[in-house]
Amino acid sequence: MKQDAPAFHRNKEPMLKVLQAILPQLPLKVIEIASGSGQHGPYFCSHLSNLKWWPTDIYEGAINSINAWKQHHSLTTVQPACLLDVTSEQWMRGQTMIGLPDQADVILSMNMIHIASFAATKGLLAGAGQKLPVGGMLVLYGPFKQHDVAFAPSNKSFDESLKSRNPQWGIRQLEDVAQIASTHKLALDQTINLPSNNLAVVFKKES
Ligand SMILES: C[S@@+](CC[C@H](N)C(=O)[O-])C[C@H]1O[C@@H](n2cnc3c(N)ncnc32)[C@H](O)[C@@H]1O
């Protein structure tokens, strides 16, 4: 059942450092969108005891892997995985969903928005705008295009390979994502450069 994502082993430490730097040391509810194998939640929670973690994904196979990793680590702070499609009306309207808190302090999504249709980016932002309280954070991780930053050759070829696998996939323009986020009262707060031309992008919910 347990899937092993090679990217997890490359990005877990840089992203842990980001979370340690940006999150307050208070009890925090975290909803993870598109948890995939489900390895990040137990890793982050084992280093950050103030987090209570709700992993989610759109695919049953991922749900099984997330729950298998949860069982393997036996961490009470990691909750059972919830089946969630961020393009669903229920998520985008911020409606109550069985297995998820009505509000979260942090919503984290790693490596989803370029490996899903742009509707998933829009849905993620809409739901995050509903679920986060003022001051709450949406944290994205992955590669981005930026107007004032050269597109790294490795990201360019990754972008081409994504689009050849599915024309709806591809590395997103950060300014486009930020513009849509702003319509949901999510203001771009900071970007943090990470290894292999990836970014952590932090949005904060405004009043
Ligand atoms: C490349 S994987 C990333 C998994 C994990 N976050 C990681 O970094 O290892 C992309 C994930 O996005 C999920 N996904 C794609 N479309 C989605 C949607 N509409 N709603 C929720 N999850 C979605 C897929 O099921 C997959 O697990």
The ligand as a MOL file (V3000), in Angstrom:
LIG
                    3D

  0  0  0     0  0            999 V3000
M  V30 BEGIN CTAB
M  V30 COUNTS 27 29 0 0 0
M  V30 BEGIN ATOM
M  V30 1 C 2.8540 14.9040 -8.3180 0
M  V30 2 S 1.6840 14.4000 -7.1660 0 CHG=1
M  V30 3 C 2.2590 15.2410 -5.7140 0
M  V30 4 C 2.0270 14.4470 -4.4750 0
M  V30 5 C 2.6400 15.0000 -3.1910 0
M  V30 6 N 2.0590 16.2730 -2.8250 0
M  V30 7 C 4.1200 15.1300 -3.3070 0
M  V30 8 O 4.6260 16.2570 -3.3620 0
M  V30 9 O 4.7920 14.0880 -3.3250 0 CHG=-1
M  V30 10 C 0.2310 15.2910 -7.6250 0
M  V30 11 C -0.9910 14.8940 -6.8160 0
M  V30 12 O -2.0740 15.7610 -7.1630 0
M  V30 13 C -3.2690 15.0230 -7.0120 0
M  V30 14 N -4.3490 15.7390 -7.7130 0
M  V30 15 C -4.4700 15.9450 -9.0400 0
M  V30 16 N -5.6090 16.6050 -9.3230 0
M  V30 17 C -6.2250 16.8530 -8.1250 0
M  V30 18 C -7.4440 17.4930 -7.7410 0
M  V30 19 N -8.2670 18.0140 -8.6620 0
M  V30 20 N -7.7600 17.5600 -6.4360 0
M  V30 21 C -6.9270 17.0330 -5.5090 0
M  V30 22 N -5.7700 16.4020 -5.7910 0
M  V30 23 C -5.4200 16.3060 -7.0880 0
M  V30 24 C -2.9000 13.6690 -7.6270 0
M  V30 25 O -3.7710 12.6450 -7.2420 0
M  V30 26 C -1.4800 13.4840 -7.1010 0
M  V30 27 O -1.4630 12.7410 -5.9000 0
M  V30 END ATOM
M  V30 BEGIN BOND
M  V30 1 1 1 2
M  V30 2 1 2 3
M  V30 3 1 2 10
M  V30 4 1 3 4
M  V30 5 1 4 5
M  V30 6 1 5 6
M  V30 7 1 5 7
M  V30 8 2 7 8
M  V30 9 1 7 9
M  V30 10 1 10 11
M  V30 11 1 11 12
M  V30 12 1 11 26
M  V30 13 1 12 13
M  V30 14 1 13 14
M  V30 15 1 13 24
M  V30 16 1 14 15
M  V30 17 1 14 23
M  V30 18 2 15 16
M  V30 19 1 16 17
M  V30 20 1 17 18
M  V30 21 2 17 23
M  V30 22 1 18 19
M  V30 23 2 18 20
M  V30 24 1 20 21
M  V30 25 2 21 22
M  V30 26 1 22 23
M  V30 27 1 24 25
M  V30 28 1 24 26
M  V30 29 1 26 27
M  V30 END BOND
M  V30 END CTAB
M  END
